[in-house]
Amino acid sequence: MTADHAEQVLAIYRAGIDEGDATFETGPPDWGSFDAAKLPGHRFVALGADSADGAVLGWVAAGRVSDRCAYAGVVEHSVYVDPAARGRGVASALLKALVDSTERAGIWTIQAGIFPENTASLAVHERAGFRVIGIRERIGRRRGVWRDVVLVERRSPAIT
């Protein structure tokens, strides 16, 4: 993922935000803020079959959960797929790329928070080796409604 993808990445993010079951965010950040928050070696885009036009089908990106040294091997990620590209394995491919990059870097845990209503995201994460570790009940409001968040994580079997 590079600045060349910024407009499309943020548009896909906006679509996920607007649907209401992806995040508590109300709007995507500007590219500079997004770029600064994501680890350079752990962000990827999926391009359409005719990548000559540069069509981004989806993206995945991870950021640090803490600056404390004890959490050096723990990241939190987001994965978003363009609504027109869903059901084609894009999220699975992106999660595989993320798992591969984090394991090469010695990262032992990838985590995320997912709304329980986002059953497609929960299913793709389970297929990618993530497990539910808990539910944060009524943790925040989205459009005036209290929402729960399912916490998922993938612990690397390669890093002991």
C-alpha positions in Angstrom: 0.0 0.0 0.0 1.4 3.3 -1.1 0.3 6.9 -1.4 -0.7 6.1 -4.9 -3.5 3.9 -3.4 -4.6 6.5 -0.9 -7.8 7.8 -2.6 -9.1 4.3 -3.2 -8.1 2.9 0.2 -9.9 5.8 1.9 -12.9 5.4 -0.3 -13.2 1.7 0.7 -12.8 2.7 4.3 -15.6 5.3 3.9 -17.9 2.6 2.4 -17.3 0.4 5.5 -17.9 3.3 7.8 -21.1 4.3 6.0 -22.5 0.7 6.2 -22.3 1.0 10.0 -21.0 -2.5 11.1 -17.2 -2.0 10.6 -16.0 0.7 13.0 -16.9 3.3 15.5 -15.3 5.9 13.3 -17.5 8.4 11.6 -15.2 9.3 8.8 -11.8 8.2 7.4 -8.7 10.2 8.4 -6.7 12.2 5.9 -4.0 10.1 4.2 -1.2 11.6 6.3 -2.8 10.5 9.6 -3.7 7.1 8.2 -0.2 6.6 6.8 1.5 7.6 10.1 -0.6 5.1 12.1 0.1 2.1 10.0 3.3 0.0 10.0 4.9 0.2 6.6 5.8 -3.5 6.3 2.3 -4.7 7.3 -0.1 -3.0 4.9 -1.3 -4.3 1.6 -3.8 -3.7 -1.1 -5.5 -6.3 -3.3 -5.7 -5.1 -6.9 -8.2 -6.2 -9.6 -7.2 -8.8 -12.2 -6.6 -5.9 -14.6 -4.2 -4.1 -12.2 -3.1 -1.9 -15.1 -6.0 0.4 -14.1 -4.9 0.2 -10.4 -8.3 -0.7 -9.1 -8.0 -1.5 -5.4 -10.4 -4.2 -4.3 -9.5 -4.1 -0.6 -6.8 -3.4 1.9 -5.4 -4.6 5.2 -3.1 -2.6 7.6 -1.7 -3.0 11.0 -0.5 -0.6 13.7 1.1 -0.9 17.1 -1.1 -1.5 20.1 1.5 0.1 22.4 4.9 1.7 22.5 5.8 -0.4 25.6 8.5 -3.0 24.8 6.4 -5.8 26.2 3.9 -5.3 23.4 6.5 -5.1 20.6 5.1 -8.3 19.0 1.5 -7.3 19.1 -0.4 -5.4 16.4 -4.0 -4.5 15.7 -5.3 -4.6 12.2 -8.1 -3.6 10.0 -9.3 -5.2 6.7 -11.8 -3.7 4.4 -13.1 -4.9 1.0 -14.9 -2.8 -1.6 -18.6 -3.8 -1.5 -18.4 -4.7 -5.2 -15.5 -7.1 -4.6 -16.9 -9.0 -1.6 -17.3 -12.8 -1.7 -14.3 -13.3 -4.0 -11.6 -14.2 -1.4 -10.1 -10.7 -1.2 -10.2 -10.5 2.6 -8.7 -14.0 2.9 -5.8 -13.1 0.6 -5.2 -9.9 2.5 -5.2 -11.6 5.8 -2.8 -14.2 4.5 -0.4 -11.4 3.3 -0.6 -9.8 6.8 0.0 -13.1 8.6 3.0 -13.8 6.4 4.5 -10.4 6.9 4.0 -10.3 10.6 5.5 -13.8 11.1 8.6 -12.8 9.1 8.9 -9.8 11.4 8.6 -11.7 14.6 5.2 -10.4 15.6 3.4 -13.0 17.7 -0.1 -11.6 18.0 -2.5 -9.9 15.5 -5.7 -8.6 17.1 -8.8 -6.8 16.1 -12.2 -5.7 17.4 -15.2 -6.7 15.3 -18.9 -5.8 15.8 -20.8 -9.1 16.4 -23.2 -8.2 13.6 -20.3 -8.3 11.1 -20.6 -12.1 10.6 -18.7 -12.1 7.4 -15.7 -10.5 9.0 -15.9 -12.9 12.0 -16.0 -15.9 9.6 -13.1 -14.8 7.4 -11.0 -14.2 10.6 -11.9 -17.6 11.9 -10.8 -19.2 8.6 -7.5 -17.3 8.9 -6.7 -18.8 12.3 -8.1 -16.0 14.6 -10.0 -17.0 17.7 -12.5 -15.1 19.8 -11.0 -14.1 23.1 -13.8 -12.1 24.5 -16.6 -9.6 24.1 -16.5 -6.0 25.2 -20.1 -5.3 26.0 -21.6 -1.9 25.3 -18.1 -0.5 24.8 -19.2 2.4 22.7 -22.0 4.1 20.8 -22.4 4.1 17.0 -25.2 6.3 15.7 -26.6 6.6 19.2 -26.8 2.8 19.8 -24.6 1.0 22.3 -22.5 -1.6 20.5 -20.5 -4.7 21.6 -17.1 -5.6 20.1 -15.9 -9.1 19.7 -12.1 -9.3 20.4 -10.2 -11.7 18.1 -6.6 -12.6 17.9 -4.2 -14.8 16.0 -1.2 -16.1 17.9 1.6 -17.2 15.7 2.5 -20.8 16.1 5.8 -20.0 14.4 7.0 -17.6 17.2 7.6 -19.2 20.5 
